[in-house]
Amino acid sequence: QVQLAESGGGLVHPGGSLILSCATSGTIFSRATMGWYRQAPGKQREMVALTTSTGSADYADSIKGRFTISRDNAKNTVYLQMNSLKPEDTAVYYCYGRHTLSQTTYWGQGTQVTVSS
């Protein structure tokens, strides 16, 4: 059974930084697109950043230049480095995985990120 476990959320001041981590169990990681979505109160869940099994990355326009996604295939972990955080980045951040062949998707439980002074 595949499980995704996020960590690293919290409260940060505007302009601050956080690193989110998502550790995966199971055997999908090296053959999966991994990434992060977020959902703010009253809004739909939106893609933040994705990284494919070959290491290419895609970002939402709203966070380009501020967030960086990376993956460590040896540790089955994907990271999201978030810099220059803004109040509008406040949301629950969910780790996401999609198996390249089966297209089966997986979600973590979510971690809260709050940007506030």
C-alpha positions as CSV (number, residue, x, y, z in Angstrom):
1,Q,0.0,0.0,0.0
2,V,1.4,3.4,-1.0
3,Q,1.4,6.1,1.6
4,L,2.5,9.7,1.4
5,A,3.5,11.6,4.6
6,E,4.0,15.3,4.6
7,S,6.0,17.3,7.1
8,G,7.4,20.8,7.5
9,G,4.3,23.0,7.6
10,G,3.8,25.7,10.1
11,L,3.4,29.4,10.8
12,V,5.8,31.9,9.1
13,H,5.9,35.6,8.7
14,P,5.5,37.2,5.2
15,G,8.8,37.0,3.4
16,G,9.9,33.9,5.3
17,S,10.8,30.4,4.1
18,L,9.6,26.9,4.7
19,I,10.6,23.5,3.4
20,L,7.9,20.8,3.0
21,S,8.9,17.2,2.7
22,C,6.9,14.2,1.5
23,A,8.1,10.7,2.2
24,T,6.6,7.9,0.3
25,S,6.3,4.2,1.1
26,G,5.7,1.5,-1.4
27,T,7.5,1.2,-4.7
28,I,6.0,3.9,-6.9
29,F,8.4,6.8,-6.3
30,S,10.9,6.2,-9.1
31,R,8.1,5.7,-11.6
32,A,5.8,8.5,-10.5
33,T,5.2,12.1,-11.1
34,M,5.3,13.7,-7.7
35,G,4.3,17.1,-6.5
36,W,2.3,19.4,-4.4
37,Y,-1.2,20.9,-4.5
38,R,-2.7,23.3,-2.1
39,Q,-6.2,24.3,-1.0
40,A,-7.0,27.6,0.7
41,P,-10.3,28.1,2.7
42,G,-13.2,28.5,0.3
43,K,-11.1,27.7,-2.8
44,Q,-10.5,24.8,-5.0
45,R,-7.4,22.6,-4.7
46,E,-4.8,23.8,-7.1
47,M,-1.5,22.5,-8.5
48,V,1.6,24.2,-7.0
49,A,4.5,22.2,-8.5
50,L,5.1,18.8,-10.1
51,T,8.3,16.9,-10.9
52,T,8.3,13.9,-13.3
53,S,10.3,10.7,-12.9
54,T,12.9,12.2,-15.2
55,G,13.3,15.3,-13.1
56,S,11.5,17.9,-15.1
57,A,9.4,20.4,-13.2
58,D,6.3,22.4,-13.7
59,Y,5.1,25.3,-11.5
60,A,2.0,27.3,-11.1
61,D,2.5,30.9,-12.3
62,S,1.6,32.3,-8.8
63,I,4.7,30.7,-7.2
64,K,7.3,30.7,-10.0
65,G,10.6,32.1,-8.9
66,R,9.7,31.7,-5.2
67,F,9.2,27.9,-4.8
68,T,11.4,25.0,-5.9
69,I,10.4,21.4,-6.1
70,S,13.0,18.6,-5.9
71,R,13.1,14.9,-5.4
72,D,15.5,12.4,-3.9
73,N,14.9,9.1,-5.5
74,A,17.2,7.3,-3.0
75,K,15.1,8.5,-0.1
76,N,11.7,8.3,-1.9
77,T,11.1,11.9,-0.9
78,V,10.0,15.0,-2.6
79,Y,10.6,18.5,-1.3
80,L,9.1,21.9,-1.8
81,Q,11.3,24.9,-0.9
82,M,9.1,27.9,-0.4
83,N,10.8,31.3,-0.2
84,S,9.4,34.9,-0.1
85,L,6.1,33.6,1.3
86,K,3.0,35.7,1.1
87,P,-0.2,35.6,3.0
88,E,-2.0,34.3,-0.1
89,D,0.2,31.2,0.1
90,T,-1.7,30.2,3.2
91,A,-3.3,26.9,2.6
92,V,-3.2,23.2,3.3
93,Y,-0.5,21.7,1.2
94,Y,-1.0,18.1,-0.1
95,C,1.6,15.8,-1.4
96,Y,0.6,14.1,-4.7
97,G,1.8,11.2,-6.6
98,R,0.8,9.7,-10.0
99,H,2.2,6.4,-11.3
100,T,3.5,6.9,-14.7
101,L,2.1,3.7,-16.2
102,S,-1.1,3.0,-14.3
103,Q,-2.0,6.7,-13.8
104,T,-3.1,5.8,-10.3
105,T,-3.0,8.8,-8.0
106,Y,-2.1,9.1,-4.4
107,W,-2.6,11.9,-1.9
108,G,-1.1,12.7,1.5
109,Q,-3.1,13.9,4.4
110,G,-2.0,17.5,4.0
111,T,0.1,20.0,6.1
112,Q,-1.0,23.5,7.0
113,V,1.1,26.4,6.0
114,T,0.1,29.8,7.4
115,V,1.8,33.0,6.4
116,S,0.9,35.8,8.7
117,S,2.4,38.7,10.6
